[in-house]
Amino acid sequence: NYSAYTLEITPSQVDNLERTINELSELVDITPRDRRRFRKLLEETKGAESLPIRTRLSDEEVARFTVQRYRFTGVDIKARLFRNYPWGELGSHVVGYIGRINPAEKKEQEDWDEEDQANYRGTDYIGKLGVEQSFEKHLHGTTGFERVETSAGGRAVRKLASTPAKPGNNVMLSIDIKLQNLVEEMFGQRRGALVALDPNNGEILAFVSKPTF
């Protein structure tokens, strides 16, 4: 994982969303694709929460927005963790990806036990497809928390209890990255699927499914 800054908008706190996005685009690079993705998230969530309009901001973009922050009610920069895929799209159907929790997934979480639900209150992202989805709870780790006593003015007085966060576990795959790269190149743009197995133990050495996502 790596940390990066994300520009986020809380639609319920913004009077004119389109104008706000246009004005933000003067400070940070907001592409048509960014706008389409934001609109899709807005439709899915009904605008009740903070939504990213741009991810992975540069230091220069963070600085430009910070200076003008006072102009934008309901807009803020947040530090987020992103998954690093060093091989890019290679083996993407095997690995899967991390994505924002959608309404259907939130509905499913209502059936989880209380401990599992609490473990996802500090995150907006979850594994989608492949290994990321199948081993989500194994990879996710444990969310830490602190319970503090505060004064009438909201100042922390003392810590009552705390639980440290625990990192997720590693998952070791049997994929041979060189073979995976070779079969994907050989497969080209053809549609279909291919699986290469080790006949000695049944391990999956390569897996291709086209088209990719």
PASEBA-1860 file (N, C-alpha, C; in nm, 3 decimals):
! residues 213
1> NYSAYTLE> 0.083/-0.120/0.000/0.000/0.000/0.000/0.087/0.125/0.000 ~ 0.030/0.234/-0.049/0.097/0.362/-0.040/-0.006/0.470/-0.010 ~ 0.038/0.577/0.052/-0.052/0.686/0.090/-0.050/0.796/-0.015 ~ -0.167/0.851/-0.044/-0.177/0.962/-0.139/-0.294/1.050/-0.098 ~ -0.293/1.173/-0.147/-0.399/1.268/-0.113/-0.511/1.263/-0.215 ~ -0.635/1.271/-0.164/-0.755/1.267/-0.246/-0.838/1.393/-0.221 ~ -0.887/1.453/-0.328/-0.975/1.570/-0.316/-1.119/1.519/-0.311 ~ -1.189/1.549/-0.202/-1.323/1.493/-0.182/-1.427/1.602/-0.159
9> ITPSQVDN> -1.548/1.575/-0.207/-1.660/1.668/-0.195/-1.773/1.600/-0.119 ~ -1.833/1.671/-0.023/-1.954/1.625/0.043/-2.071/1.699/-0.021 ~ -2.141/1.638/-0.117/-2.244/1.708/-0.195/-2.351/1.778/-0.112 ~ -2.389/1.720/0.002/-2.494/1.780/0.084/-2.452/1.914/0.143 ~ -2.322/1.943/0.143/-2.272/2.069/0.198/-2.239/2.173/0.090 ~ -2.266/2.138/-0.036/-2.230/2.225/-0.148/-2.357/2.278/-0.214 ~ -2.366/2.411/-0.231/-2.484/2.474/-0.289/-2.494/2.448/-0.440 ~ -2.385/2.472/-0.511/-2.384/2.455/-0.657/-2.270/2.361/-0.694
17> LERTINEL> -2.303/2.234/-0.713/-2.201/2.132/-0.734/-2.122/2.154/-0.862 ~ -2.191/2.183/-0.972/-2.124/2.200/-1.100/-2.028/2.318/-1.097 ~ -2.071/2.429/-1.039/-1.984/2.546/-1.030/-1.863/2.517/-0.942 ~ -1.886/2.446/-0.833/-1.775/2.412/-0.743/-1.671/2.327/-0.814 ~ -1.716/2.227/-0.890/-1.622/2.141/-0.963/-1.545/2.221/-1.067 ~ -1.615/2.311/-1.136/-1.548/2.396/-1.237/-1.442/2.484/-1.173 ~ -1.472/2.540/-1.056/-1.375/2.626/-0.987/-1.258/2.544/-0.934 ~ -1.286/2.421/-0.888/-1.179/2.334/-0.841/-1.085/2.297/-0.955
25> SELVDITP> -1.141/2.283/-1.076/-1.059/2.245/-1.191/-0.958/2.352/-1.229 ~ -0.974/2.473/-1.175/-0.876/2.579/-1.197/-0.754/2.560/-1.107 ~ -0.771/2.478/-1.001/-0.663/2.455/-0.905/-0.597/2.319/-0.922 ~ -0.679/2.219/-0.957/-0.628/2.083/-0.978/-0.680/2.031/-1.111 ~ -0.611/1.936/-1.167/-0.651/1.880/-1.296/-0.766/1.782/-1.277 ~ -0.885/1.818/-1.326/-1.003/1.732/-1.318/-1.045/1.699/-1.460 ~ -1.031/1.573/-1.498/-1.058/1.530/-1.635/-1.206/1.494/-1.652 ~ -1.253/1.483/-1.777/-1.390/1.436/-1.800/-1.416/1.300/-1.736
33> RDRRRFRK> -1.314/1.214/-1.734/-1.330/1.083/-1.671/-1.352/1.098/-1.520 ~ -1.279/1.191/-1.457/-1.299/1.218/-1.314/-1.442/1.261/-1.287 ~ -1.494/1.347/-1.374/-1.631/1.397/-1.358/-1.734/1.284/-1.373 ~ -1.714/1.199/-1.473/-1.807/1.088/-1.493/-1.806/0.992/-1.375 ~ -1.688/0.962/-1.324/-1.677/0.872/-1.209/-1.745/0.933/-1.086 ~ -1.726/1.064/-1.067/-1.788/1.132/-0.953/-1.940/1.127/-0.965 ~ -1.993/1.152/-1.086/-2.138/1.150/-1.107/-2.195/1.011/-1.078 ~ -2.120/0.908/-1.118/-2.166/0.772/-1.093/-2.172/0.744/-0.943
41> LLEETKGA> -2.068/0.786/-0.870/-2.068/0.768/-0.725/-2.181/0.846/-0.660 ~ -2.207/0.965/-0.714/-2.314/1.050/-0.660/-2.450/0.982/-0.675 ~ -2.472/0.919/-0.789/-2.598/0.848/-0.812/-2.612/0.727/-0.719 ~ -2.500/0.659/-0.695/-2.504/0.538/-0.613/-2.525/0.569/-0.465 ~ -2.469/0.680/-0.418/-2.472/0.711/-0.275/-2.575/0.816/-0.237 ~ -2.638/0.878/-0.336/-2.735/0.986/-0.312/-2.672/1.107/-0.244 ~ -2.540/1.120/-0.255/-2.472/1.240/-0.207/-2.467/1.257/-0.057 ~ -2.483/1.147/0.018/-2.490/1.158/0.164/-2.354/1.150/0.231
49> ESLPIRTR> -2.247/1.132/0.153/-2.116/1.116/0.213/-2.010/1.183/0.128 ~ -1.889/1.187/0.181/-1.776/1.248/0.110/-1.736/1.160/-0.008 ~ -1.726/1.221/-0.127/-1.695/1.146/-0.249/-1.571/1.203/-0.317 ~ -1.482/1.119/-0.368/-1.361/1.168/-0.434/-1.389/1.222/-0.574 ~ -1.340/1.342/-0.602/-1.346/1.398/-0.736/-1.212/1.380/-0.806 ~ -1.102/1.373/-0.728/-0.969/1.347/-0.783/-0.888/1.268/-0.682 ~ -0.817/1.167/-0.730/-0.730/1.089/-0.643/-0.585/1.114/-0.680 ~ -0.496/1.079/-0.588/-0.352/1.087/-0.611/-0.308/1.227/-0.655
57> LSDEEVAR> -0.340/1.325/-0.573/-0.301/1.463/-0.602/-0.150/1.479/-0.592 ~ -0.095/1.567/-0.673/0.048/1.599/-0.662/0.067/1.696/-0.546 ~ 0.190/1.712/-0.500/0.219/1.806/-0.392/0.181/1.948/-0.432 ~ 0.202/1.982/-0.559/0.169/2.116/-0.608/0.018/2.139/-0.603 ~ -0.060/2.038/-0.640/-0.206/2.052/-0.637/-0.256/2.064/-0.494 ~ -0.197/1.988/-0.403/-0.235/1.998/-0.262/-0.208/2.139/-0.211 ~ -0.094/2.195/-0.246/-0.057/2.330/-0.201/-0.152/2.435/-0.258 ~ -0.186/2.423/-0.388/-0.275/2.521/-0.451/-0.413/2.520/-0.387
65> FTVQRYRF> -0.465/2.399/-0.360/-0.598/2.393/-0.298/-0.595/2.444/-0.155 ~ -0.491/2.407/-0.080/-0.483/2.446/0.061/-0.489/2.598/0.077 ~ -0.423/2.670/-0.012/-0.424/2.817/-0.006/-0.565/2.871/-0.029 ~ -0.642/2.804/-0.114/-0.777/2.850/-0.149/-0.888/2.774/-0.074 ~ -0.851/2.696/0.025/-0.946/2.610/0.096/-1.067/2.687/0.148 ~ -1.049/2.808/0.194/-1.157/2.887/0.255/-1.272/2.912/0.158 ~ -1.247/2.902/0.029/-1.350/2.929/-0.073/-1.446/2.812/-0.093 ~ -1.408/2.694/-0.045/-1.481/2.573/-0.083/-1.541/2.501/0.038
73> TGVDIKAR> -1.662/2.539/0.074/-1.734/2.468/0.179/-1.772/2.328/0.130 ~ -1.749/2.229/0.214/-1.785/2.092/0.176/-1.681/2.021/0.092 ~ -1.564/2.083/0.075/-1.456/2.022/-0.003/-1.332/2.011/0.086 ~ -1.266/1.898/0.081/-1.147/1.881/0.166/-1.051/1.781/0.102 ~ -0.929/1.783/0.150/-0.827/1.687/0.107/-0.808/1.584/0.218 ~ -0.807/1.458/0.179/-0.790/1.350/0.276/-0.677/1.258/0.232 ~ -0.605/1.206/0.329/-0.500/1.108/0.301/-0.563/0.970/0.295 ~ -0.541/0.899/0.186/-0.598/0.765/0.169/-0.488/0.666/0.136
81> LFRNYPWG> -0.512/0.541/0.171/-0.420/0.433/0.135/-0.467/0.370/0.004 ~ -0.374/0.349/-0.087/-0.405/0.285/-0.215/-0.320/0.159/-0.229 ~ -0.378/0.059/-0.294/-0.304/-0.064/-0.318/-0.208/-0.043/-0.435 ~ -0.086/-0.091/-0.418/0.014/-0.081/-0.525/0.023/-0.214/-0.600 ~ -0.003/-0.210/-0.731/0.007/-0.329/-0.814/0.129/-0.313/-0.905 ~ 0.245/-0.365/-0.864/0.369/-0.341/-0.939/0.368/-0.395/-1.081 ~ 0.281/-0.494/-1.110/0.275/-0.550/-1.245/0.159/-0.493/-1.326 ~ 0.098/-0.388/-1.275/-0.008/-0.322/-1.349/-0.127/-0.414/-1.374
89> ELGSHVVG> -0.171/-0.423/-1.499/-0.288/-0.503/-1.534/-0.256/-0.651/-1.553 ~ -0.130/-0.687/-1.544/-0.091/-0.827/-1.561/-0.156/-0.913/-1.452 ~ -0.232/-1.014/-1.494/-0.299/-1.101/-1.398/-0.413/-1.035/-1.324 ~ -0.472/-0.933/-1.384/-0.574/-0.854/-1.312/-0.696/-0.936/-1.272 ~ -0.735/-1.036/-1.352/-0.851/-1.117/-1.315/-0.820/-1.210/-1.198 ~ -0.694/-1.244/-1.181/-0.654/-1.325/-1.066/-0.650/-1.240/-0.940 ~ -0.582/-1.127/-0.950/-0.559/-1.041/-0.833/-0.685/-0.966/-0.793 ~ -0.763/-0.917/-0.892/-0.877/-0.832/-0.860/-0.829/-0.690/-0.833
97> YIGRINPA> -0.906/-0.614/-0.757/-0.867/-0.477/-0.726/-0.943/-0.428/-0.604 ~ -0.901/-0.312/-0.552/-0.968/-0.248/-0.439/-1.057/-0.137/-0.493 ~ -1.182/-0.132/-0.448/-1.273/-0.028/-0.494/-1.360/0.024/-0.381 ~ -1.428/0.134/-0.407/-1.514/0.195/-0.307/-1.633/0.103/-0.276 ~ -1.670/0.093/-0.150/-1.783/0.011/-0.108/-1.911/0.069/-0.166 ~ -1.985/-0.011/-0.243/-2.108/0.038/-0.306/-2.229/0.006/-0.218 ~ -2.347/0.061/-0.251/-2.466/0.039/-0.169/-2.502/-0.108/-0.150 ~ -2.485/-0.191/-0.254/-2.517/-0.333/-0.242/-2.426/-0.401/-0.140
105> EKKEQEDW> -2.298/-0.363/-0.140/-2.202/-0.421/-0.045/-2.231/-0.372/0.097 ~ -2.274/-0.246/0.110/-2.312/-0.195/0.242/-2.432/-0.272/0.296 ~ -2.524/-0.305/0.206/-2.641/-0.383/0.247/-2.599/-0.520/0.296 ~ -2.505/-0.583/0.228/-2.455/-0.715/0.269/-2.388/-0.708/0.406 ~ -2.319/-0.597/0.433/-2.248/-0.583/0.560/-2.344/-0.577/0.679 ~ -2.470/-0.543/0.654/-2.569/-0.538/0.762/-2.593/-0.677/0.822 ~ -2.562/-0.781/0.744/-2.580/-0.919/0.793/-2.455/-0.973/0.861 ~ -2.346/-0.896/0.861/-2.224/-0.939/0.928/-2.243/-0.929/1.079
113> DEEDQANY> -2.157/-1.000/1.154/-2.163/-0.985/1.299/-2.108/-0.847/1.338 ~ -2.134/-0.806/1.461/-2.102/-0.670/1.505/-1.952/-0.640/1.496 ~ -1.869/-0.739/1.526/-1.724/-0.718/1.523/-1.675/-0.688/1.381 ~ -1.725/-0.764/1.283/-1.685/-0.740/1.144/-1.735/-0.605/1.094 ~ -1.857/-0.568/1.131/-1.910/-0.438/1.090/-1.825/-0.325/1.147 ~ -1.787/-0.337/1.274/-1.705/-0.234/1.337/-1.569/-0.221/1.270 ~ -1.519/-0.330/1.216/-1.387/-0.331/1.153/-1.386/-0.255/1.020 ~ -1.504/-0.224/0.966/-1.511/-0.153/0.838/-1.567/-0.012/0.852
121> RGTDYIGK> -1.585/0.036/0.974/-1.637/0.171/0.992/-1.533/0.278/0.961 ~ -1.407/0.239/0.955/-1.303/0.337/0.927/-1.254/0.335/0.784 ~ -1.324/0.263/0.696/-1.277/0.255/0.558/-1.393/0.265/0.460 ~ -1.365/0.315/0.341/-1.465/0.324/0.235/-1.436/0.224/0.123 ~ -1.333/0.140/0.140/-1.289/0.054/0.030/-1.291/-0.093/0.070 ~ -1.306/-0.179/-0.034/-1.315/-0.323/-0.011/-1.264/-0.396/-0.135 ~ -1.223/-0.521/-0.120/-1.173/-0.598/-0.233/-1.282/-0.630/-0.334 ~ -1.247/-0.614/-0.461/-1.341/-0.643/-0.571/-1.279/-0.750/-0.661
129> LGVEQSFE> -1.349/-0.858/-0.681/-1.308/-0.966/-0.771/-1.176/-1.034/-0.728 ~ -1.152/-1.151/-0.782/-1.025/-1.219/-0.763/-0.984/-1.241/-0.619 ~ -0.853/-1.245/-0.599/-0.796/-1.267/-0.467/-0.834/-1.155/-0.371 ~ -0.839/-1.033/-0.419/-0.874/-0.919/-0.333/-1.011/-0.939/-0.268 ~ -1.105/-0.994/-0.343/-1.239/-1.017/-0.289/-1.244/-1.145/-0.205 ~ -1.186/-1.253/-0.256/-1.193/-1.382/-0.187/-1.124/-1.380/-0.051 ~ -1.013/-1.306/-0.042/-0.936/-1.301/0.083/-0.947/-1.165/0.152 ~ -1.057/-1.094/0.126/-1.074/-0.959/0.180/-1.050/-0.951/0.330
137> KHLHGTTG> -1.117/-1.033/0.406/-1.106/-1.025/0.552/-0.967/-1.067/0.600 ~ -0.901/-1.153/0.526/-0.765/-1.197/0.559/-0.665/-1.084/0.533 ~ -0.690/-1.006/0.428/-0.599/-0.897/0.389/-0.628/-0.767/0.462 ~ -0.751/-0.750/0.507/-0.796/-0.621/0.560/-0.727/-0.579/0.689 ~ -0.702/-0.674/0.775/-0.644/-0.638/0.905/-0.752/-0.594/1.002 ~ -0.711/-0.534/1.113/-0.804/-0.490/1.217/-0.793/-0.340/1.237 ~ -0.908/-0.273/1.235/-0.911/-0.129/1.255/-0.889/-0.095/1.402 ~ -0.800/-0.002/1.431/-0.778/0.042/1.568/-0.877/0.150/1.609
145> FERVETSA> -0.891/0.173/1.739/-0.980/0.279/1.785/-0.933/0.331/1.921 ~ -0.980/0.451/1.953/-0.959/0.510/2.085/-1.091/0.566/2.136 ~ -1.120/0.543/2.263/-1.236/0.604/2.327/-1.185/0.705/2.428 ~ -1.225/0.831/2.410/-1.172/0.938/2.496/-1.286/1.014/2.562 ~ -1.254/1.072/2.676/-1.347/1.162/2.745/-1.316/1.304/2.700 ~ -1.421/1.379/2.666/-1.401/1.516/2.618/-1.470/1.616/2.709 ~ -1.422/1.739/2.703/-1.484/1.848/2.778/-1.606/1.898/2.702 ~ -1.682/1.990/2.763/-1.800/2.048/2.697/-1.761/2.118/2.567
153> GGRAVRKL> -1.638/2.164/2.559/-1.591/2.233/2.438/-1.536/2.139/2.333 ~ -1.539/2.008/2.360/-1.492/1.911/2.263/-1.345/1.877/2.273 ~ -1.274/1.929/2.375/-1.132/1.900/2.390/-1.113/1.767/2.461 ~ -1.021/1.684/2.411/-0.995/1.554/2.473/-0.935/1.574/2.612 ~ -0.995/1.509/2.711/-0.949/1.521/2.850/-0.860/1.403/2.888 ~ -0.906/1.284/2.859/-0.826/1.165/2.889/-0.871/1.049/2.802 ~ -0.779/0.956/2.783/-0.809/0.837/2.704/-0.866/0.730/2.795 ~ -0.982/0.676/2.758/-1.048/0.575/2.839/-1.011/0.433/2.796
161> ASTPAKPG> -0.996/0.413/2.667/-0.962/0.280/2.617/-0.907/0.293/2.475 ~ -0.830/0.197/2.435/-0.777/0.199/2.298/-0.744/0.057/2.253 ~ -0.755/0.036/2.124/-0.717/-0.091/2.062/-0.629/-0.059/1.943 ~ -0.505/-0.106/1.941/-0.417/-0.074/1.828/-0.461/-0.143/1.699 ~ -0.436/-0.077/1.589/-0.467/-0.137/1.459/-0.368/-0.249/1.429 ~ -0.415/-0.349/1.356/-0.328/-0.460/1.317/-0.328/-0.471/1.164 ~ -0.211/-0.481/1.104/-0.205/-0.493/0.957/-0.263/-0.625/0.909 ~ -0.307/-0.626/0.784/-0.360/-0.749/0.726/-0.251/-0.852/0.702
169> NNVMLSID> -0.293/-0.972/0.668/-0.199/-1.081/0.641/-0.157/-1.082/0.494 ~ -0.050/-1.152/0.465/-0.004/-1.170/0.328/-0.071/-1.293/0.266 ~ -0.085/-1.291/0.135/-0.136/-1.406/0.060/-0.032/-1.442/-0.046 ~ 0.016/-1.564/-0.044/0.115/-1.610/-0.141/0.044/-1.686/-0.254 ~ 0.065/-1.641/-0.378/0.002/-1.704/-0.494/0.101/-1.797/-0.565 ~ 0.047/-1.892/-0.639/0.131/-1.985/-0.715/0.157/-1.936/-0.858 ~ 0.105/-1.819/-0.892/0.120/-1.765/-1.028/0.268/-1.745/-1.063 ~ 0.308/-1.796/-1.178/0.442/-1.774/-1.232/0.433/-1.648/-1.318
177> IKLQNLVE> 0.489/-1.538/-1.271/0.468/-1.409/-1.336/0.523/-1.407/-1.479 ~ 0.633/-1.478/-1.502/0.689/-1.483/-1.638/0.596/-1.560/-1.732 ~ 0.542/-1.672/-1.684/0.448/-1.749/-1.764/0.319/-1.670/-1.785 ~ 0.274/-1.601/-1.681/0.153/-1.519/-1.692/0.169/-1.414/-1.801 ~ 0.284/-1.348/-1.800/0.311/-1.245/-1.900/0.315/-1.305/-2.041 ~ 0.376/-1.423/-2.053/0.388/-1.489/-2.183/0.251/-1.526/-2.239 ~ 0.167/-1.590/-2.158/0.038/-1.635/-2.209/-0.055/-1.517/-2.238 ~ -0.043/-1.408/-2.162/-0.125/-1.291/-2.192/-0.084/-1.229/-2.325
185> EMFGQRRG> 0.047/-1.226/-2.351/0.094/-1.174/-2.480/0.048/-1.265/-2.594 ~ 0.055/-1.397/-2.574/0.012/-1.492/-2.677/-0.139/-1.484/-2.700 ~ -0.214/-1.459/-2.594/-0.359/-1.451/-2.604/-0.401/-1.329/-2.685 ~ -0.323/-1.222/-2.672/-0.352/-1.101/-2.747/-0.489/-1.043/-2.715 ~ -0.562/-1.001/-2.818/-0.694/-0.941/-2.801/-0.808/-1.041/-2.816 ~ -0.775/-1.170/-2.827/-0.880/-1.270/-2.840/-0.964/-1.277/-2.713 ~ -1.091/-1.305/-2.730/-1.181/-1.317/-2.615/-1.184/-1.463/-2.569 ~ -1.190/-1.482/-2.437/-1.194/-1.618/-2.384/-1.115/-1.629/-2.256
193> ALVALDPN> -1.083/-1.752/-2.218/-1.010/-1.775/-2.093/-0.909/-1.888/-2.110 ~ -0.804/-1.884/-2.029/-0.699/-1.986/-2.033/-0.647/-2.007/-1.891 ~ -0.629/-2.134/-1.854/-0.573/-2.168/-1.723/-0.459/-2.266/-1.743 ~ -0.343/-2.237/-1.683/-0.227/-2.327/-1.688/-0.205/-2.385/-1.549 ~ -0.207/-2.518/-1.537/-0.193/-2.585/-1.408/-0.063/-2.663/-1.401 ~ -0.010/-2.675/-1.280/0.104/-2.764/-1.256/0.047/-2.905/-1.237 ~ 0.077/-2.999/-1.327/0.019/-3.134/-1.317/0.063/-3.210/-1.193 ~ 0.169/-3.166/-1.129/0.219/-3.237/-1.011/0.138/-3.209/-0.885
201> NGEILAFV> 0.087/-3.087/-0.874/0.015/-3.052/-0.751/-0.114/-2.973/-0.774 ~ -0.146/-2.943/-0.900/-0.270/-2.872/-0.929/-0.265/-2.722/-0.909 ~ -0.147/-2.668/-0.876/-0.135/-2.524/-0.856/-0.160/-2.449/-0.987 ~ -0.226/-2.334/-0.976/-0.251/-2.249/-1.094/-0.127/-2.165/-1.120 ~ -0.068/-2.181/-1.237/0.054/-2.109/-1.273/0.025/-1.985/-1.356 ~ -0.085/-1.987/-1.429/-0.124/-1.871/-1.510/-0.274/-1.877/-1.535 ~ -0.333/-1.759/-1.541/-0.478/-1.751/-1.564/-0.506/-1.626/-1.646 ~ -0.575/-1.643/-1.758/-0.608/-1.530/-1.845/-0.757/-1.530/-1.872
209> SKPTF> -0.819/-1.414/-1.866/-0.959/-1.397/-1.902/-0.972/-1.265/-1.976 ~ -1.021/-1.269/-2.098/-1.034/-1.149/-2.180/-1.180/-1.133/-2.223 ~ -1.231/-1.010/-2.232/-1.155/-0.886/-2.209/-1.134/-0.861/-2.060 ~ -1.033/-0.780/-2.029/-1.006/-0.743/-1.890/-1.102/-0.633/-1.848 ~ -1.103/-0.600/-1.717/-1.189/-0.491/-1.670/-1.110/-0.361/-1.667
END
